[in-house]
């Protein structure tokens, strides 16, 4: 399975995961394209300039970690760290 296939197949699972955790709205509210620009200009260019989907550009391990700066959200850093590791555990079977 290619990287893009893995990412694409995980997008629906990731959205389902967020909804099951009750944080889908918070994730969407916090999603920050400017943070992505600071994190990786090449990923930003692929999303903003080329119109690619974030979830097809990054691997599932970055769906939460690459989407926004956790510290600056109402939920705080610890909340997103815990959710990130829970998601990684689901993706990689930890």
PDB file of N, CA, C and O in Angstrom:
ATOM      1  N   UNK A   1       0.846  -1.170   0.000  1.00  0.00           N
ATOM      2  CA  UNK A   1       0.000   0.000   0.000  1.00  0.00           C
ATOM      3  C   UNK A   1       0.897   1.241   0.000  1.00  0.00           C
ATOM      4  O   UNK A   1       1.844   1.310   0.783  1.00  0.00           O
ATOM      5  N   UNK A   2       0.622   2.199  -0.845  1.00  0.00           N
ATOM      6  CA  UNK A   2       1.428   3.405  -0.927  1.00  0.00           C
ATOM      7  C   UNK A   2       1.084   4.358   0.211  1.00  0.00           C
ATOM      8  O   UNK A   2       0.049   4.222   0.862  1.00  0.00           O
ATOM      9  N   UNK A   3       1.978   5.333   0.439  1.00  0.00           N
ATOM     10  CA  UNK A   3       1.759   6.332   1.479  1.00  0.00           C
ATOM     11  C   UNK A   3       0.434   7.060   1.248  1.00  0.00           C
ATOM     12  O   UNK A   3      -0.333   7.259   2.190  1.00  0.00           O
ATOM     13  N   UNK A   4       0.161   7.458   0.005  1.00  0.00           N
ATOM     14  CA  UNK A   4      -1.061   8.195  -0.288  1.00  0.00           C
ATOM     15  C   UNK A   4      -2.299   7.335  -0.027  1.00  0.00           C
ATOM     16  O   UNK A   4      -3.299   7.832   0.489  1.00  0.00           O
ATOM     17  N   UNK A   5      -2.239   6.055  -0.379  1.00  0.00           N
ATOM     18  CA  UNK A   5      -3.367   5.158  -0.125  1.00  0.00           C
ATOM     19  C   UNK A   5      -3.616   5.029   1.371  1.00  0.00           C
ATOM     20  O   UNK A   5      -4.762   5.061   1.820  1.00  0.00           O
ATOM     21  N   UNK A   6      -2.544   4.883   2.142  1.00  0.00           N
ATOM     22  CA  UNK A   6      -2.679   4.774   3.588  1.00  0.00           C
ATOM     23  C   UNK A   6      -3.322   6.037   4.148  1.00  0.00           C
ATOM     24  O   UNK A   6      -4.250   5.959   4.953  1.00  0.00           O
ATOM     25  N   UNK A   7      -2.829   7.206   3.723  1.00  0.00           N
ATOM     26  CA  UNK A   7      -3.375   8.476   4.214  1.00  0.00           C
ATOM     27  C   UNK A   7      -4.840   8.618   3.838  1.00  0.00           C
ATOM     28  O   UNK A   7      -5.669   8.992   4.668  1.00  0.00           O
ATOM     29  N   UNK A   8      -5.152   8.323   2.599  1.00  0.00           N
ATOM     30  CA  UNK A   8      -6.527   8.494   2.137  1.00  0.00           C
ATOM     31  C   UNK A   8      -7.473   7.557   2.891  1.00  0.00           C
ATOM     32  O   UNK A   8      -8.567   7.956   3.292  1.00  0.00           O
ATOM     33  N   UNK A   9      -7.044   6.319   3.078  1.00  0.00           N
ATOM     34  CA  UNK A   9      -7.915   5.371   3.759  1.00  0.00           C
ATOM     35  C   UNK A   9      -8.084   5.738   5.228  1.00  0.00           C
ATOM     36  O   UNK A   9      -9.096   5.389   5.836  1.00  0.00           O
ATOM     37  N   UNK A  10      -7.110   6.439   5.810  1.00  0.00           N
ATOM     38  CA  UNK A  10      -7.197   6.817   7.207  1.00  0.00           C
ATOM     39  C   UNK A  10      -7.994   8.091   7.439  1.00  0.00           C
ATOM     40  O   UNK A  10      -8.403   8.356   8.569  1.00  0.00           O
ATOM     41  N   UNK A  11      -8.224   8.889   6.398  1.00  0.00           N
ATOM     42  CA  UNK A  11      -8.956  10.153   6.579  1.00  0.00           C
ATOM     43  C   UNK A  11     -10.346   9.902   7.158  1.00  0.00           C
ATOM     44  O   UNK A  11     -10.742  10.551   8.127  1.00  0.00           O
ATOM     45  N   UNK A  12     -11.075   8.977   6.578  1.00  0.00           N
ATOM     46  CA  UNK A  12     -12.421   8.681   7.085  1.00  0.00           C
ATOM     47  C   UNK A  12     -12.351   8.111   8.494  1.00  0.00           C
ATOM     48  O   UNK A  12     -13.166   8.447   9.353  1.00  0.00           O
ATOM     49  N   UNK A  13     -11.382   7.256   8.719  1.00  0.00           N
ATOM     50  CA  UNK A  13     -11.199   6.697  10.055  1.00  0.00           C
ATOM     51  C   UNK A  13     -10.831   7.766  11.065  1.00  0.00           C
ATOM     52  O   UNK A  13     -11.269   7.715  12.214  1.00  0.00           O
ATOM     53  N   UNK A  14     -10.033   8.729  10.649  1.00  0.00           N
ATOM     54  CA  UNK A  14      -9.635   9.822  11.530  1.00  0.00           C
ATOM     55  C   UNK A  14     -10.840  10.687  11.892  1.00  0.00           C
ATOM     56  O   UNK A  14     -11.021  11.040  13.058  1.00  0.00           O
ATOM     57  N   UNK A  15     -11.649  11.024  10.920  1.00  0.00           N
ATOM     58  CA  UNK A  15     -12.846  11.820  11.188  1.00  0.00           C
ATOM     59  C   UNK A  15     -13.781  11.056  12.130  1.00  0.00           C
ATOM     60  O   UNK A  15     -14.346  11.631  13.060  1.00  0.00           O
ATOM     61  N   UNK A  16     -13.932   9.772  11.879  1.00  0.00           N
ATOM     62  CA  UNK A  16     -14.756   8.936  12.770  1.00  0.00           C
ATOM     63  C   UNK A  16     -14.178   8.956  14.189  1.00  0.00           C
ATOM     64  O   UNK A  16     -14.918   9.090  15.164  1.00  0.00           O
ATOM     65  N   UNK A  17     -12.854   8.821  14.299  1.00  0.00           N
ATOM     66  CA  UNK A  17     -12.176   8.861  15.593  1.00  0.00           C
ATOM     67  C   UNK A  17     -12.465  10.178  16.319  1.00  0.00           C
ATOM     68  O   UNK A  17     -12.814  10.177  17.500  1.00  0.00           O
ATOM     69  N   UNK A  18     -12.319  11.295  15.612  1.00  0.00           N
ATOM     70  CA  UNK A  18     -12.588  12.600  16.231  1.00  0.00           C
ATOM     71  C   UNK A  18     -14.026  12.702  16.720  1.00  0.00           C
ATOM     72  O   UNK A  18     -14.282  13.211  17.812  1.00  0.00           O
ATOM     73  N   UNK A  19     -14.952  12.224  15.919  1.00  0.00           N
ATOM     74  CA  UNK A  19     -16.365  12.284  16.299  1.00  0.00           C
ATOM     75  C   UNK A  19     -16.652  11.393  17.503  1.00  0.00           C
ATOM     76  O   UNK A  19     -17.399  11.779  18.401  1.00  0.00           O
ATOM     77  N   UNK A  20     -16.059  10.202  17.521  1.00  0.00           N
ATOM     78  CA  UNK A  20     -16.249   9.300  18.658  1.00  0.00           C
ATOM     79  C   UNK A  20     -15.682   9.898  19.945  1.00  0.00           C
ATOM     80  O   UNK A  20     -16.221   9.685  21.031  1.00  0.00           O
ATOM     81  N   UNK A  21     -14.586  10.651  19.807  1.00  0.00           N
ATOM     82  CA  UNK A  21     -13.970  11.301  20.971  1.00  0.00           C
ATOM     83  C   UNK A  21     -14.686  12.602  21.347  1.00  0.00           C
ATOM     84  O   UNK A  21     -14.397  13.198  22.385  1.00  0.00           O
ATOM     85  N   UNK A  22     -15.616  13.036  20.499  1.00  0.00           N
ATOM     86  CA  UNK A  22     -16.362  14.257  20.758  1.00  0.00           C
ATOM     87  C   UNK A  22     -15.567  15.536  20.534  1.00  0.00           C
ATOM     88  O   UNK A  22     -15.855  16.567  21.143  1.00  0.00           O
ATOM     89  N   UNK A  23     -14.560  15.469  19.655  1.00  0.00           N
ATOM     90  CA  UNK A  23     -13.683  16.630  19.449  1.00  0.00           C
ATOM     91  C   UNK A  23     -13.603  17.082  17.990  1.00  0.00           C
ATOM     92  O   UNK A  23     -12.739  17.885  17.637  1.00  0.00           O
ATOM     93  N   UNK A  24     -14.482  16.582  17.160  1.00  0.00           N
ATOM     94  CA  UNK A  24     -14.433  16.952  15.748  1.00  0.00           C
ATOM     95  C   UNK A  24     -14.564  18.465  15.567  1.00  0.00           C
ATOM     96  O   UNK A  24     -13.792  19.062  14.815  1.00  0.00           O
ATOM     97  N   UNK A  25     -15.521  19.088  16.239  1.00  0.00           N
ATOM     98  CA  UNK A  25     -15.718  20.540  16.108  1.00  0.00           C
ATOM     99  C   UNK A  25     -14.494  21.301  16.609  1.00  0.00           C
ATOM    100  O   UNK A  25     -14.085  22.281  15.987  1.00  0.00           O
ATOM    101  N   UNK A  26     -13.911  20.871  17.711  1.00  0.00           N
ATOM    102  CA  UNK A  26     -12.715  21.543  18.244  1.00  0.00           C
ATOM    103  C   UNK A  26     -11.549  21.408  17.283  1.00  0.00           C
ATOM    104  O   UNK A  26     -10.808  22.368  17.075  1.00  0.00           O
ATOM    105  N   UNK A  27     -11.374  20.238  16.696  1.00  0.00           N
ATOM    106  CA  UNK A  27     -10.298  20.031  15.721  1.00  0.00           C
ATOM    107  C   UNK A  27     -10.485  20.964  14.529  1.00  0.00           C
ATOM    108  O   UNK A  27      -9.541  21.635  14.113  1.00  0.00           O
ATOM    109  N   UNK A  28     -11.697  21.010  13.977  1.00  0.00           N
ATOM    110  CA  UNK A  28     -11.966  21.875  12.817  1.00  0.00           C
ATOM    111  C   UNK A  28     -11.764  23.348  13.176  1.00  0.00           C
ATOM    112  O   UNK A  28     -11.234  24.117  12.374  1.00  0.00           O
ATOM    113  N   UNK A  29     -12.183  23.737  14.369  1.00  0.00           N
ATOM    114  CA  UNK A  29     -12.033  25.126  14.809  1.00  0.00           C
ATOM    115  C   UNK A  29     -10.551  25.499  14.943  1.00  0.00           C
ATOM    116  O   UNK A  29     -10.159  26.618  14.612  1.00  0.00           O
ATOM    117  N   UNK A  30      -9.743  24.571  15.421  1.00  0.00           N
ATOM    118  CA  UNK A  30      -8.329  24.852  15.664  1.00  0.00           C
ATOM    119  C   UNK A  30      -7.445  24.670  14.436  1.00  0.00           C
ATOM    120  O   UNK A  30      -6.331  25.194  14.395  1.00  0.00           O
ATOM    121  N   UNK A  31      -7.928  23.931  13.433  1.00  0.00           N
ATOM    122  CA  UNK A  31      -7.124  23.676  12.233  1.00  0.00           C
ATOM    123  C   UNK A  31      -6.626  25.012  11.686  1.00  0.00           C
ATOM    124  O   UNK A  31      -7.416  25.935  11.485  1.00  0.00           O
ATOM    125  N   UNK A  32      -5.314  25.117  11.445  1.00  0.00           N
ATOM    126  CA  UNK A  32      -4.707  26.408  11.137  1.00  0.00           C
ATOM    127  C   UNK A  32      -3.725  26.293   9.973  1.00  0.00           C
ATOM    128  O   UNK A  32      -2.615  25.783  10.129  1.00  0.00           O
ATOM    129  N   UNK A  33      -4.142  26.767   8.824  1.00  0.00           N
ATOM    130  CA  UNK A  33      -3.290  26.697   7.635  1.00  0.00           C
ATOM    131  C   UNK A  33      -2.004  27.500   7.834  1.00  0.00           C
ATOM    132  O   UNK A  33      -0.965  27.140   7.279  1.00  0.00           O
ATOM    133  N   UNK A  34      -2.055  28.568   8.608  1.00  0.00           N
ATOM    134  CA  UNK A  34      -0.842  29.361   8.859  1.00  0.00           C
ATOM    135  C   UNK A  34       0.162  28.584   9.713  1.00  0.00           C
ATOM    136  O   UNK A  34       1.371  28.733   9.539  1.00  0.00           O
ATOM    137  N   UNK A  35      -0.333  27.761  10.630  1.00  0.00           N
ATOM    138  CA  UNK A  35       0.568  26.898  11.402  1.00  0.00           C
ATOM    139  C   UNK A  35       1.248  25.904  10.475  1.00  0.00           C
ATOM    140  O   UNK A  35       2.439  25.626  10.613  1.00  0.00           O
ATOM    141  N   UNK A  36       0.489  25.376   9.538  1.00  0.00           N
ATOM    142  CA  UNK A  36       1.059  24.428   8.584  1.00  0.00           C
ATOM    143  C   UNK A  36       2.154  25.106   7.768  1.00  0.00           C
ATOM    144  O   UNK A  36       3.174  24.490   7.458  1.00  0.00           O
ATOM    145  N   UNK A  37       1.945  26.366   7.422  1.00  0.00           N
ATOM    146  CA  UNK A  37       2.954  27.130   6.676  1.00  0.00           C
ATOM    147  C   UNK A  37       4.247  27.232   7.483  1.00  0.00           C
ATOM    148  O   UNK A  37       5.337  27.078   6.932  1.00  0.00           O
ATOM    149  N   UNK A  38       4.128  27.492   8.794  1.00  0.00           N
ATOM    150  CA  UNK A  38       5.314  27.583   9.659  1.00  0.00           C
ATOM    151  C   UNK A  38       5.974  26.221   9.851  1.00  0.00           C
ATOM    152  O   UNK A  38       7.198  26.118   9.936  1.00  0.00           O
ATOM    153  N   UNK A  39       5.150  25.182   9.917  1.00  0.00           N
ATOM    154  CA  UNK A  39       5.634  23.821  10.156  1.00  0.00           C
ATOM    155  C   UNK A  39       6.366  23.289   8.929  1.00  0.00           C
ATOM    156  O   UNK A  39       7.445  22.711   9.052  1.00  0.00           O
ATOM    157  N   UNK A  40       5.783  23.482   7.746  1.00  0.00           N
ATOM    158  CA  UNK A  40       6.391  22.966   6.518  1.00  0.00           C
ATOM    159  C   UNK A  40       5.884  23.755   5.314  1.00  0.00           C
ATOM    160  O   UNK A  40       4.728  23.617   4.914  1.00  0.00           O
ATOM    161  N   UNK A  41       6.744  24.572   4.749  1.00  0.00           N
ATOM    162  CA  UNK A  41       6.339  25.386   3.606  1.00  0.00           C
ATOM    163  C   UNK A  41       5.997  24.511   2.398  1.00  0.00           C
ATOM    164  O   UNK A  41       5.117  24.866   1.614  1.00  0.00           O
ATOM    165  N   UNK A  42       6.671  23.388   2.241  1.00  0.00           N
ATOM    166  CA  UNK A  42       6.368  22.530   1.083  1.00  0.00           C
ATOM    167  C   UNK A  42       4.983  21.893   1.215  1.00  0.00           C
ATOM    168  O   UNK A  42       4.260  21.781   0.226  1.00  0.00           O
ATOM    169  N   UNK A  43       4.613  21.481   2.413  1.00  0.00           N
ATOM    170  CA  UNK A  43       3.263  20.934   2.638  1.00  0.00           C
ATOM    171  C   UNK A  43       2.235  22.041   2.447  1.00  0.00           C
ATOM    172  O   UNK A  43       1.199  21.830   1.817  1.00  0.00           O
ATOM    173  N   UNK A  44       2.518  23.213   2.988  1.00  0.00           N
ATOM    174  CA  UNK A  44       1.619  24.363   2.824  1.00  0.00           C
ATOM    175  C   UNK A  44       1.386  24.658   1.343  1.00  0.00           C
ATOM    176  O   UNK A  44       0.247  24.849   0.918  1.00  0.00           O
ATOM    177  N   UNK A  45       2.458  24.695   0.565  1.00  0.00           N
ATOM    178  CA  UNK A  45       2.337  24.978  -0.871  1.00  0.00           C
ATOM    179  C   UNK A  45       1.480  23.934  -1.576  1.00  0.00           C
ATOM    180  O   UNK A  45       0.666  24.270  -2.436  1.00  0.00           O
ATOM    181  N   UNK A  46       1.662  22.677  -1.214  1.00  0.00           N
ATOM    182  CA  UNK A  46       0.875  21.610  -1.849  1.00  0.00           C
ATOM    183  C   UNK A  46      -0.603  21.735  -1.521  1.00  0.00           C
ATOM    184  O   UNK A  46      -1.456  21.408  -2.346  1.00  0.00           O
ATOM    185  N   UNK A  47      -0.909  22.209  -0.315  1.00  0.00           N
ATOM    186  CA  UNK A  47      -2.308  22.357   0.089  1.00  0.00           C
ATOM    187  C   UNK A  47      -2.884  23.653  -0.476  1.00  0.00           C
ATOM    188  O   UNK A  47      -3.917  23.641  -1.145  1.00  0.00           O
ATOM    189  N   UNK A  48      -2.221  24.753  -0.206  1.00  0.00           N
ATOM    190  CA  UNK A  48      -2.749  26.073  -0.550  1.00  0.00           C
ATOM    191  C   UNK A  48      -2.646  26.364  -2.051  1.00  0.00           C
ATOM    192  O   UNK A  48      -3.597  26.866  -2.651  1.00  0.00           O
ATOM    193  N   UNK A  49      -1.515  26.054  -2.648  1.00  0.00           N
ATOM    194  CA  UNK A  49      -1.285  26.416  -4.049  1.00  0.00           C
ATOM    195  C   UNK A  49      -1.773  25.346  -5.020  1.00  0.00           C
ATOM    196  O   UNK A  49      -2.338  25.661  -6.067  1.00  0.00           O
ATOM    197  N   UNK A  50      -1.555  24.095  -4.674  1.00  0.00           N
ATOM    198  CA  UNK A  50      -1.905  23.007  -5.586  1.00  0.00           C
ATOM    199  C   UNK A  50      -3.288  22.422  -5.302  1.00  0.00           C
ATOM    200  O   UNK A  50      -3.788  21.607  -6.078  1.00  0.00           O
ATOM    201  N   UNK A  51      -3.903  22.830  -4.203  1.00  0.00           N
ATOM    202  CA  UNK A  51      -5.254  22.370  -3.879  1.00  0.00           C
ATOM    203  C   UNK A  51      -5.334  20.940  -3.379  1.00  0.00           C
ATOM    204  O   UNK A  51      -6.405  20.334  -3.402  1.00  0.00           O
ATOM    205  N   UNK A  52      -4.201  20.388  -2.925  1.00  0.00           N
ATOM    206  CA  UNK A  52      -4.224  19.022  -2.402  1.00  0.00           C
ATOM    207  C   UNK A  52      -4.861  18.990  -1.012  1.00  0.00           C
ATOM    208  O   UNK A  52      -4.861  19.992  -0.297  1.00  0.00           O
ATOM    209  N   UNK A  53      -5.387  17.864  -0.650  1.00  0.00           N
ATOM    210  CA  UNK A  53      -6.009  17.650   0.645  1.00  0.00           C
ATOM    211  C   UNK A  53      -4.918  17.401   1.691  1.00  0.00           C
ATOM    212  O   UNK A  53      -4.017  16.593   1.468  1.00  0.00           O
ATOM    213  N   UNK A  54      -4.997  18.085   2.817  1.00  0.00           N
ATOM    214  CA  UNK A  54      -4.043  17.924   3.918  1.00  0.00           C
ATOM    215  C   UNK A  54      -3.804  16.452   4.237  1.00  0.00           C
ATOM    216  O   UNK A  54      -2.668  16.041   4.471  1.00  0.00           O
ATOM    217  N   UNK A  55      -4.866  15.665   4.246  1.00  0.00           N
ATOM    218  CA  UNK A  55      -4.781  14.263   4.636  1.00  0.00           C
ATOM    219  C   UNK A  55      -4.111  13.387   3.583  1.00  0.00           C
ATOM    220  O   UNK A  55      -3.724  12.257   3.880  1.00  0.00           O
ATOM    221  N   UNK A  56      -3.970  13.885   2.371  1.00  0.00           N
ATOM    222  CA  UNK A  56      -3.242  13.159   1.335  1.00  0.00           C
ATOM    223  C   UNK A  56      -1.789  13.600   1.256  1.00  0.00           C
ATOM    224  O   UNK A  56      -0.968  12.935   0.624  1.00  0.00           O
ATOM    225  N   UNK A  57      -1.469  14.718   1.896  1.00  0.00           N
ATOM    226  CA  UNK A  57      -0.119  15.264   1.849  1.00  0.00           C
ATOM    227  C   UNK A  57       0.716  14.766   3.022  1.00  0.00           C
ATOM    228  O   UNK A  57       1.902  14.478   2.862  1.00  0.00           O
ATOM    229  N   UNK A  58       0.105  14.664   4.197  1.00  0.00           N
ATOM    230  CA  UNK A  58       0.834  14.219   5.386  1.00  0.00           C
ATOM    231  C   UNK A  58       0.409  12.807   5.764  1.00  0.00           C
ATOM    232  O   UNK A  58      -0.661  12.341   5.372  1.00  0.00           O
ATOM    233  N   UNK A  59       1.240  12.148   6.513  1.00  0.00           N
ATOM    234  CA  UNK A  59       0.902  10.823   7.018  1.00  0.00           C
ATOM    235  C   UNK A  59      -0.037  10.933   8.204  1.00  0.00           C
ATOM    236  O   UNK A  59      -0.144  11.997   8.814  1.00  0.00           O
ATOM    237  N   UNK A  60      -0.715   9.851   8.535  1.00  0.00           N
ATOM    238  CA  UNK A  60      -1.695   9.882   9.628  1.00  0.00           C
ATOM    239  C   UNK A  60      -1.083  10.279  10.972  1.00  0.00           C
ATOM    240  O   UNK A  60      -1.790  10.767  11.853  1.00  0.00           O
ATOM    241  N   UNK A  61       0.211  10.074  11.134  1.00  0.00           N
ATOM    242  CA  UNK A  61       0.857  10.470  12.386  1.00  0.00           C
ATOM    243  C   UNK A  61       0.903  11.994  12.554  1.00  0.00           C
ATOM    244  O   UNK A  61       1.195  12.486  13.645  1.00  0.00           O
ATOM    245  N   UNK A  62       0.617  12.745  11.480  1.00  0.00           N
ATOM    246  CA  UNK A  62       0.638  14.210  11.541  1.00  0.00           C
ATOM    247  C   UNK A  62      -0.755  14.828  11.442  1.00  0.00           C
ATOM    248  O   UNK A  62      -0.869  16.053  11.390  1.00  0.00           O
ATOM    249  N   UNK A  63      -1.798  14.035  11.415  1.00  0.00           N
ATOM    250  CA  UNK A  63      -3.155  14.576  11.297  1.00  0.00           C
ATOM    251  C   UNK A  63      -3.474  15.530  12.446  1.00  0.00           C
ATOM    252  O   UNK A  63      -4.155  16.535  12.240  1.00  0.00           O
ATOM    253  N   UNK A  64      -3.002  15.235  13.631  1.00  0.00           N
ATOM    254  CA  UNK A  64      -3.217  16.122  14.771  1.00  0.00           C
ATOM    255  C   UNK A  64      -1.986  16.994  14.986  1.00  0.00           C
ATOM    256  O   UNK A  64      -2.110  18.207  15.158  1.00  0.00           O
ATOM    257  N   UNK A  65      -0.805  16.392  14.978  1.00  0.00           N
ATOM    258  CA  UNK A  65       0.411  17.151  15.304  1.00  0.00           C
ATOM    259  C   UNK A  65       0.741  18.226  14.282  1.00  0.00           C
ATOM    260  O   UNK A  65       1.363  19.227  14.638  1.00  0.00           O
ATOM    261  N   UNK A  66       0.350  18.057  13.034  1.00  0.00           N
ATOM    262  CA  UNK A  66       0.670  19.045  12.019  1.00  0.00           C
ATOM    263  C   UNK A  66      -0.419  20.050  11.735  1.00  0.00           C
ATOM    264  O   UNK A  66      -0.214  20.972  10.945  1.00  0.00           O
ATOM    265  N   UNK A  67      -1.569  19.897  12.356  1.00  0.00           N
ATOM    266  CA  UNK A  67      -2.725  20.708  11.999  1.00  0.00           C
ATOM    267  C   UNK A  67      -2.783  22.068  12.698  1.00  0.00           C
ATOM    268  O   UNK A  67      -3.353  23.015  12.155  1.00  0.00           O
ATOM    269  N   UNK A  68      -2.205  22.175  13.884  1.00  0.00           N
ATOM    270  CA  UNK A  68      -2.234  23.436  14.624  1.00  0.00           C
ATOM    271  C   UNK A  68      -1.302  23.341  15.822  1.00  0.00           C
ATOM    272  O   UNK A  68      -0.862  22.255  16.198  1.00  0.00           O
ATOM    273  N   UNK A  69      -1.006  24.498  16.420  1.00  0.00           N
ATOM    274  CA  UNK A  69      -0.169  24.558  17.623  1.00  0.00           C
ATOM    275  C   UNK A  69      -1.046  24.275  18.838  1.00  0.00           C
ATOM    276  O   UNK A  69      -1.899  25.087  19.196  1.00  0.00           O
ATOM    277  N   UNK A  70      -0.842  23.154  19.453  1.00  0.00           N
ATOM    278  CA  UNK A  70      -1.696  22.687  20.547  1.00  0.00           C
ATOM    279  C   UNK A  70      -1.773  23.669  21.716  1.00  0.00           C
ATOM    280  O   UNK A  70      -2.839  23.879  22.295  1.00  0.00           O
ATOM    281  N   UNK A  71      -0.642  24.259  22.048  1.00  0.00           N
ATOM    282  CA  UNK A  71      -0.558  25.123  23.221  1.00  0.00           C
ATOM    283  C   UNK A  71      -1.512  26.301  23.148  1.00  0.00           C
ATOM    284  O   UNK A  71      -1.991  26.781  24.175  1.00  0.00           O
ATOM    285  N   UNK A  72      -1.790  26.768  21.937  1.00  0.00           N
ATOM    286  CA  UNK A  72      -2.583  27.983  21.772  1.00  0.00           C
ATOM    287  C   UNK A  72      -4.075  27.710  21.561  1.00  0.00           C
ATOM    288  O   UNK A  72      -4.796  28.578  21.070  1.00  0.00           O
ATOM    289  N   UNK A  73      -4.534  26.539  21.920  1.00  0.00           N
ATOM    290  CA  UNK A  73      -5.945  26.196  21.773  1.00  0.00           C
ATOM    291  C   UNK A  73      -6.636  26.252  23.135  1.00  0.00           C
ATOM    292  O   UNK A  73      -5.974  26.150  24.167  1.00  0.00           O
ATOM    293  N   UNK A  74      -7.951  26.413  23.147  1.00  0.00           N
ATOM    294  CA  UNK A  74      -8.676  26.408  24.429  1.00  0.00           C
ATOM    295  C   UNK A  74      -8.510  25.093  25.198  1.00  0.00           C
ATOM    296  O   UNK A  74      -8.535  25.073  26.429  1.00  0.00           O
ATOM    297  N   UNK A  75      -8.340  24.000  24.455  1.00  0.00           N
ATOM    298  CA  UNK A  75      -8.217  22.681  25.097  1.00  0.00           C
ATOM    299  C   UNK A  75      -6.845  22.483  25.730  1.00  0.00           C
ATOM    300  O   UNK A  75      -6.712  21.731  26.695  1.00  0.00           O
ATOM    301  N   UNK A  76      -5.831  23.146  25.198  1.00  0.00           N
ATOM    302  CA  UNK A  76      -4.483  23.080  25.753  1.00  0.00           C
ATOM    303  C   UNK A  76      -3.636  21.943  25.226  1.00  0.00           C
ATOM    304  O   UNK A  76      -4.125  21.014  24.583  1.00  0.00           O
ATOM    305  N   UNK A  77      -2.368  22.044  25.513  1.00  0.00           N
ATOM    306  CA  UNK A  77      -1.363  21.115  25.017  1.00  0.00           C
ATOM    307  C   UNK A  77      -1.602  19.679  25.491  1.00  0.00           C
ATOM    308  O   UNK A  77      -1.592  18.753  24.680  1.00  0.00           O
ATOM    309  N   UNK A  78      -1.813  19.489  26.778  1.00  0.00           N
ATOM    310  CA  UNK A  78      -1.957  18.128  27.321  1.00  0.00           C
ATOM    311  C   UNK A  78      -3.125  17.377  26.680  1.00  0.00           C
ATOM    312  O   UNK A  78      -3.025  16.184  26.390  1.00  0.00           O
ATOM    313  N   UNK A  79      -4.220  18.085  26.466  1.00  0.00           N
ATOM    314  CA  UNK A  79      -5.387  17.463  25.837  1.00  0.00           C
ATOM    315  C   UNK A  79      -5.026  16.896  24.464  1.00  0.00           C
ATOM    316  O   UNK A  79      -5.317  15.737  24.169  1.00  0.00           O
ATOM    317  N   UNK A  80      -4.386  17.727  23.619  1.00  0.00           N
ATOM    318  CA  UNK A  80      -4.068  17.297  22.256  1.00  0.00           C
ATOM    319  C   UNK A  80      -2.945  16.265  22.222  1.00  0.00           C
ATOM    320  O   UNK A  80      -2.938  15.390  21.356  1.00  0.00           O
ATOM    321  N   UNK A  81      -1.995  16.356  23.153  1.00  0.00           N
ATOM    322  CA  UNK A  81      -0.941  15.337  23.233  1.00  0.00           C
ATOM    323  C   UNK A  81      -1.573  13.972  23.500  1.00  0.00           C
ATOM    324  O   UNK A  81      -1.258  12.990  22.828  1.00  0.00           O
ATOM    325  N   UNK A  82      -2.460  13.923  24.480  1.00  0.00           N
ATOM    326  CA  UNK A  82      -3.124  12.656  24.818  1.00  0.00           C
ATOM    327  C   UNK A  82      -3.945  12.124  23.644  1.00  0.00           C
ATOM    328  O   UNK A  82      -3.912  10.930  23.346  1.00  0.00           O
ATOM    329  N   UNK A  83      -4.680  13.017  22.980  1.00  0.00           N
ATOM    330  CA  UNK A  83      -5.484  12.594  21.835  1.00  0.00           C
ATOM    331  C   UNK A  83      -4.596  12.129  20.681  1.00  0.00           C
ATOM    332  O   UNK A  83      -4.900  11.143  20.010  1.00  0.00           O
ATOM    333  N   UNK A  84      -3.507  12.843  20.460  1.00  0.00           N
ATOM    334  CA  UNK A  84      -2.554  12.469  19.410  1.00  0.00           C
ATOM    335  C   UNK A  84      -2.048  11.039  19.640  1.00  0.00           C
ATOM    336  O   UNK A  84      -2.057  10.223  18.718  1.00  0.00           O
ATOM    337  N   UNK A  85      -1.617  10.740  20.845  1.00  0.00           N
ATOM    338  CA  UNK A  85      -1.088   9.406  21.125  1.00  0.00           C
ATOM    339  C   UNK A  85      -2.176   8.331  21.079  1.00  0.00           C
ATOM    340  O   UNK A  85      -1.904   7.188  20.713  1.00  0.00           O
ATOM    341  N   UNK A  86      -3.378   8.690  21.440  1.00  0.00           N
ATOM    342  CA  UNK A  86      -4.484   7.732  21.307  1.00  0.00           C
ATOM    343  C   UNK A  86      -4.718   7.416  19.831  1.00  0.00           C
ATOM    344  O   UNK A  86      -4.907   6.256  19.466  1.00  0.00           O
ATOM    345  N   UNK A  87      -4.704   8.455  18.976  1.00  0.00           N
ATOM    346  CA  UNK A  87      -4.868   8.254  17.532  1.00  0.00           C
ATOM    347  C   UNK A  87      -3.719   7.426  16.963  1.00  0.00           C
ATOM    348  O   UNK A  87      -3.954   6.490  16.198  1.00  0.00           O
ATOM    349  N   UNK A  88      -2.498   7.754  17.321  1.00  0.00           N
ATOM    350  CA  UNK A  88      -1.327   7.006  16.840  1.00  0.00           C
ATOM    351  C   UNK A  88      -1.444   5.549  17.251  1.00  0.00           C
ATOM    352  O   UNK A  88      -1.106   4.653  16.478  1.00  0.00           O
ATOM    353  N   UNK A  89      -1.917   5.312  18.454  1.00  0.00           N
ATOM    354  CA  UNK A  89      -2.121   3.945  18.919  1.00  0.00           C
ATOM    355  C   UNK A  89      -3.114   3.190  18.058  1.00  0.00           C
ATOM    356  O   UNK A  89      -2.932   2.003  17.787  1.00  0.00           O
ATOM    357  N   UNK A  90      -4.162   3.872  17.628  1.00  0.00           N
ATOM    358  CA  UNK A  90      -5.155   3.224  16.747  1.00  0.00           C
ATOM    359  C   UNK A  90      -4.584   2.946  15.367  1.00  0.00           C
ATOM    360  O   UNK A  90      -4.836   1.892  14.783  1.00  0.00           O
ATOM    361  N   UNK A  91      -3.812   3.897  14.848  1.00  0.00           N
ATOM    362  CA  UNK A  91      -3.260   3.746  13.488  1.00  0.00           C
ATOM    363  C   UNK A  91      -2.215   2.643  13.439  1.00  0.00           C
ATOM    364  O   UNK A  91      -2.220   1.806  12.536  1.00  0.00           O
ATOM    365  N   UNK A  92      -1.308   2.650  14.432  1.00  0.00           N
ATOM    366  CA  UNK A  92      -0.177   1.726  14.396  1.00  0.00           C
ATOM    367  C   UNK A  92      -0.310   0.551  15.356  1.00  0.00           C
ATOM    368  O   UNK A  92       0.598  -0.273  15.463  1.00  0.00           O
ATOM    369  N   UNK A  93      -1.430   0.475  16.049  1.00  0.00           N
ATOM    370  CA  UNK A  93      -1.661  -0.655  16.944  1.00  0.00           C
ATOM    371  C   UNK A  93      -0.801  -0.670  18.183  1.00  0.00           C
ATOM    372  O   UNK A  93      -0.410  -1.741  18.647  1.00  0.00           O
ATOM    373  N   UNK A  94      -0.494   0.499  18.735  1.00  0.00           N
ATOM    374  CA  UNK A  94       0.305   0.563  19.973  1.00  0.00           C
ATOM    375  C   UNK A  94      -0.561   0.239  21.159  1.00  0.00           C
ATOM    376  O   UNK A  94      -0.080   0.238  22.292  1.00  0.00           O
TER     377      UNK A  94
END
